[in-house]
Every structure is written in C-alpha cells, then in structure tokens.
Amino acid sequence: MIWFLSITDCAPGEHRLKISMGFNNANPEQLLQRPFKSHSPLDRINLINEIRNLPFPAPGEYSLLIEINDELLLSTSIVVTTNSIPPTN
C-alpha cells in the first residue's frame, strides 16, 4: 500500500510523521514513523510512504491515524469486508 501525503504550513525545523492503525477502535499499532524537515511554512512537503504486506486479519473497521509531532492530523477508517490473508497451499 502506498500513501501520498502533502503537508503545508509546518514550522521550520525537524518534524516526525507517524501512521498507526487499529482494528474496531482498539489500541492502534504504529505502522510507520519517519522524520522530515521543513524550511518554511510555505513549503509543500510531499511524503510518499510505502507499507508492504499490511495484514487485515479479519473483516471490520480499521481506524487509521496520521500524526505529526504527536499531534493528530487525520483520523479516518478503512472498512474491510473479507479476509485479506491469502490461503496457503
């Protein structure tokens, strides 16, 4: 899964992006954390993040949280209708 995220209006300096996901509003598990730098609040920072082999072990609603410097930027959900783990042969 590849996620494209564009951020503006960040204060100059070092920042930290964190993406977490949880099943049915349970405690979210951190999927990714990475630093980035802003030179000006006018900068548009494009963060392209790839997460491989992301399991969805059961159908249901998965909450998705995106944080910058431990401040919530986006909270949304992904609804999974079937089991995504492929059968083993």
N, C-alpha and C positions, 0 to 999 in steps of 0.2 A: 504494500500500500504506500503510495507516495502522496505527501501532503504539501501543498503550496500555501505559504503564509506570508503575506506582505504586511509590514508594520511601519507606521509613521508616528511622528510626534514623540519619539523617545529622547530623553535627555542624553547629552553627550556622555560617552563612557562605556564601560563594560556592563553587559546585561546577561541574563540567563533565561533561556526558554525551557519550559518543562511541559511535556504532554503525558497525561495519565488517563487511564480507562478503568471502569469498574462495572461489574455485572449487577443489574437490577438495583442501582444506587448503593451497592456495597462499597467498602473501602476501595478507592481507586488505586490501581497499581501503576507505578511510574513506568512508562514505555521508553521515554527518551528525555535526555537533558543535554543541552549544549549551550555554550557561550556564544555571544555575538557582540559586536561593537557598533555603536552609533557615533557619528561625528557631528551630527546636527539634528535638531528636531524636524528639519525639513527633509532629511534623508528618507527615502523609501527603502526599507530593508527587506529583501526577498529571502526567505528562509525555506529551502526545499529539504524536506525530511523524508527519508525512506525507512519504513519499518517492514522487515521481512518476516514471513511465517507467523503472522499475528493470528493466534487461535481464537475462535469463538466456540467454546466447548458446548454451549447449549443455546437453544433459541431463547430470545428475550431481549430486553432493552439494556444496552451498554451505554453508560454515561461517559462522555468524553470531556476532559478538562484541559484547557490550554492556559498556562500561567507564564507571566514574565516577572522575574524577580519576586516570586512567591505571591504575586497579585493576580487574581483571576481575570483573564482576558475574555475567555469564551467558555461557556458551558452548554453542551448540546448532547444529543443522544443518537445512537445508531440502533435501529431495530433489526435483529437477526431472526429470520423466520425458519431457517433449517440449520442443522448441524453442519459446520464448515470443515470438520476434520475428515479428510478423505479416508475411505475404508482401506485397510491393509489387506494385501493378497497373500 
